[in-house]
Amino acid sequence: MAIYAVGDVQGCYAELARLLDDVRFDAAADKLWLVGDLVNRGPESLEVLRLVKSLDDSAITVLGNHDLHLLAVAEGAGELHRSDTLDEILNAPDRDELLNWLRNQRLLYAQDGYVLVHAGLLPRWSVAQAEGLAREVEVALRADSYATFLARMYGNSPHGWDDSLSGYKRLRVIVNAFTRMRICTKNGEMEFKFKGEIKDTPPGYLPWFDIPGRASANSTVIFGHWSALGLLLKKNVIALDTGCLWGGPMSVIRLDDRQLFQAACNNPVAKHW
């Protein structure tokens, strides 16, 4: 059995399918780990959802910000943006089945020293604490009142974690850390506007994974979300968003031996929206 981890797909179905062919992915024996953002901006989000869902237990995906955005829009808790490509899903005959499946996916997954998450972990969070916090959001997403949670999910504050946080403020910080964070202060205060390269990180901030004393440093965190960061392969950090949507390759890594596989993008986008 091999475990393959893949970066942000964002509706780039053709590239994902080609990579699975290239690695000779066997759903009966192998596992596919996806860092989230299965949908949006790319041309074939519906096909991506159908493919990953069809893999059943052979695929493990965590939720990204675009996946949560889709769920919010579907419930009237969010608004479509000019650059969104979600209409095909929203109008699909199997829409409800797909959205219900997506709503029941994880926010974080940990196994054998690996942590799969879309964006990152706040520096003070141990893996065990992060798992518990992820479960809190997952419970909210799977509850009958999930539409209310989705409506209260948006916002940039609070900027950092406090154990005393409760209610929707608590859930919002957890969601923002796991699905939106790129940089933060040494105290874990997040900043959400920055999307650039590490060399342009604003003063007072560091990439979340470079914060000294990070509590999750003994595990290998696999994440995406930061296309300007690109491929990053370190002992305890694997970043896999290589910007397929923007004309870069889609990247898959086999965790057993860290062999990298890439597929060139067929649908480059000229610029970020």
C-alpha positions in Angstrom: 0.0 0.0 0.0 1.2 3.5 -0.9 0.0 6.8 0.5 -0.1 9.7 -2.0 -0.7 13.3 -0.9 -1.9 15.8 -3.5 -1.9 19.6 -3.4 -4.9 22.0 -4.0 -7.0 20.7 -6.9 -9.5 23.6 -7.2 -11.5 22.0 -10.0 -8.5 20.9 -12.1 -9.9 17.5 -12.8 -7.9 16.6 -15.9 -4.6 17.1 -14.0 -5.7 15.1 -11.0 -6.9 12.2 -13.2 -3.6 12.3 -15.1 -1.6 12.1 -11.9 -3.6 9.2 -10.6 -2.9 7.4 -13.9 0.8 8.3 -13.7 1.3 6.8 -10.3 -0.9 3.9 -11.1 -3.2 4.6 -8.2 -5.0 1.5 -7.0 -8.1 2.4 -5.0 -8.1 -1.2 -3.6 -4.7 -0.9 -2.1 -3.5 2.8 -2.0 -4.6 5.9 -0.2 -5.0 9.4 -1.5 -4.7 12.3 0.9 -6.0 15.7 -0.4 -5.1 19.0 1.3 -8.5 20.5 0.6 -9.8 23.1 -1.9 -11.1 20.5 -4.1 -13.3 23.0 -5.8 -13.6 26.5 -7.3 -11.8 28.7 -9.8 -10.9 25.7 -12.0 -13.1 24.4 -14.9 -14.3 21.0 -13.5 -15.1 21.2 -9.8 -18.2 18.9 -10.2 -16.0 16.2 -11.7 -13.5 16.5 -9.0 -16.1 16.1 -6.2 -17.6 13.1 -8.0 -14.2 11.5 -8.4 -13.0 11.9 -4.8 -16.3 10.8 -3.4 -16.3 7.7 -5.6 -12.9 6.7 -4.1 -14.8 6.2 -0.7 -12.4 5.2 2.1 -9.4 5.2 -0.3 -9.4 9.0 -0.2 -9.0 11.3 2.8 -9.7 14.9 2.2 -9.6 17.8 4.6 -11.7 20.9 4.0 -10.2 24.1 2.5 -11.6 27.6 2.5 -13.1 27.1 -1.0 -14.8 24.0 0.0 -16.4 25.8 3.0 -17.3 28.6 0.7 -19.2 26.2 -1.5 -21.1 24.9 1.4 -21.9 28.4 2.6 -23.1 29.6 -0.8 -25.3 26.5 -1.2 -27.0 27.4 2.1 -27.4 31.0 1.3 -24.9 31.9 4.0 -22.3 33.2 1.5 -22.3 35.0 -1.8 -20.9 33.9 -5.1 -17.8 35.9 -6.2 -17.0 36.9 -9.8 -14.2 34.4 -10.0 -16.2 31.4 -8.6 -16.9 28.4 -10.8 -19.4 26.7 -8.6 -22.6 26.9 -10.7 -22.2 23.4 -12.2 -22.2 21.9 -8.7 -25.0 24.0 -7.4 -27.2 23.0 -10.4 -26.1 19.3 -10.5 -28.8 16.6 -10.1 -26.6 15.0 -7.4 -25.9 18.4 -5.7 -27.4 17.4 -2.3 -25.6 14.1 -2.2 -22.2 15.8 -3.0 -22.7 18.6 -0.6 -23.7 16.3 2.2 -20.6 14.2 1.6 -18.4 17.3 1.6 -20.0 18.6 4.8 -19.0 15.4 6.5 -15.3 15.6 5.6 -12.6 16.4 8.2 -10.9 19.6 9.0 -7.7 17.9 10.1 -6.4 14.3 9.8 -3.5 12.8 11.8 -1.8 9.4 11.2 1.6 7.9 11.9 3.4 11.2 12.6 1.7 13.1 9.7 -0.9 15.8 10.0 -3.0 16.7 7.0 -4.6 20.2 7.0 -5.4 22.8 4.4 -3.5 25.9 5.6 -1.7 25.2 8.9 -1.7 24.9 12.7 -1.3 27.8 15.1 2.1 27.6 16.8 0.9 26.9 20.3 -1.4 24.0 19.2 -0.1 20.5 19.7 -1.3 17.9 17.3 -3.5 16.4 20.0 -5.1 19.8 20.8 -5.5 20.6 17.1 -7.3 17.3 16.6 -9.7 18.1 19.4 -10.4 21.6 18.0 -11.0 20.2 14.5 -13.6 17.9 15.9 -15.5 20.9 17.4 -15.9 22.4 13.9 -16.7 19.1 12.4 -19.5 18.6 15.0 -20.9 22.1 14.0 -20.8 21.2 10.3 -22.6 17.9 10.8 -25.3 19.3 13.1 -28.8 20.1 12.0 -28.0 23.8 12.6 -24.9 23.8 10.3 -26.3 26.6 8.1 -26.2 28.9 11.1 -22.6 28.0 11.7 -21.7 28.7 8.1 -23.3 32.1 8.3 -21.3 33.0 11.4 -18.0 31.4 10.1 -16.8 34.5 8.1 -14.6 37.2 9.6 -11.0 38.0 10.5 -11.4 38.4 14.3 -10.4 37.2 16.8 -6.9 37.2 15.2 -5.4 34.7 17.6 -6.2 31.8 19.9 -7.4 32.1 23.5 -8.5 29.0 25.5 -11.3 31.0 26.9 -12.9 31.6 23.5 -16.4 30.2 23.2 -19.2 30.0 20.7 -18.9 31.1 17.1 -15.8 33.2 17.9 -14.0 30.1 19.0 -15.1 28.1 15.9 -14.1 31.0 13.6 -10.5 31.1 14.9 -10.2 27.4 14.5 -11.5 27.6 10.9 -9.3 30.5 10.0 -6.2 28.8 11.3 -6.8 25.5 9.5 -8.1 26.9 6.2 -6.8 30.5 5.8 -3.6 31.1 7.7 -0.2 31.7 6.0 1.6 33.9 8.4 1.4 34.9 12.1 3.3 36.6 14.8 5.4 34.7 17.3 2.4 34.9 19.6 0.1 33.4 17.0 -1.7 36.5 15.8 -2.8 35.8 12.2 -2.8 38.1 9.2 -5.0 37.2 6.3 -4.3 39.7 3.5 -0.8 38.5 2.7 -0.6 36.0 -0.1 2.9 36.6 -1.5 6.3 34.9 -1.3 8.2 34.3 1.9 10.7 37.0 1.1 8.0 39.6 1.2 6.5 38.6 4.5 5.6 41.8 6.4 7.7 42.8 9.5 6.7 41.1 12.7 5.3 38.1 11.0 6.7 34.7 10.0 5.3 31.7 8.1 3.3 29.8 10.7 5.7 26.8 10.3 8.8 28.9 11.0 7.6 30.2 14.4 10.2 29.1 17.0 9.0 26.5 19.4 6.0 25.4 17.3 4.2 22.8 19.3 3.5 20.6 16.3 7.1 20.5 15.1 7.6 16.8 15.9 5.1 15.8 13.3 5.2 16.3 9.5 2.5 18.7 8.5 1.2 18.3 5.0 -0.7 21.4 3.7 -1.5 23.6 0.7 -3.3 26.9 0.4 -0.2 29.0 -0.3 0.5 28.9 -4.0 3.1 31.7 -3.9 5.0 29.5 -1.4 5.1 26.6 -3.9 6.6 23.2 -3.2 8.3 22.9 0.1 9.8 19.6 1.3 11.3 19.6 4.8 11.5 17.0 7.4 8.5 18.2 9.2 6.7 20.3 6.6 5.4 19.4 3.1 3.7 22.2 1.2 2.0 21.0 -2.0 0.1 23.9 -3.5 2.3 24.4 -6.6 -0.3 26.6 -8.3 -1.9 24.3 -10.9 -4.8 26.7 -11.2 -2.4 29.6 -12.1 -0.4 27.7 -14.7 2.0 25.7 -12.4 2.0 22.0 -12.1 -0.2 19.9 -9.8 1.9 18.0 -7.3 1.6 14.6 -5.7 4.1 13.1 -3.3 4.4 9.4 -2.3 4.9 9.6 1.4 6.7 6.2 1.6 9.8 7.4 -0.2 8.9 11.1 -0.9 9.0 10.7 -4.6 7.4 13.6 -6.3 5.1 13.4 -9.3 3.8 16.4 -11.2 1.3 17.1 -14.0 1.5 20.3 -16.1 -1.6 22.5 -16.0 -3.8 22.6 -19.2 -5.9 25.5 -18.0 -3.7 28.3 -16.8 -5.3 31.4 -15.3 -3.6 34.7 -16.2 -3.8 36.3 -12.8 -5.1 35.9 -9.3 -8.5 37.4 -8.7 
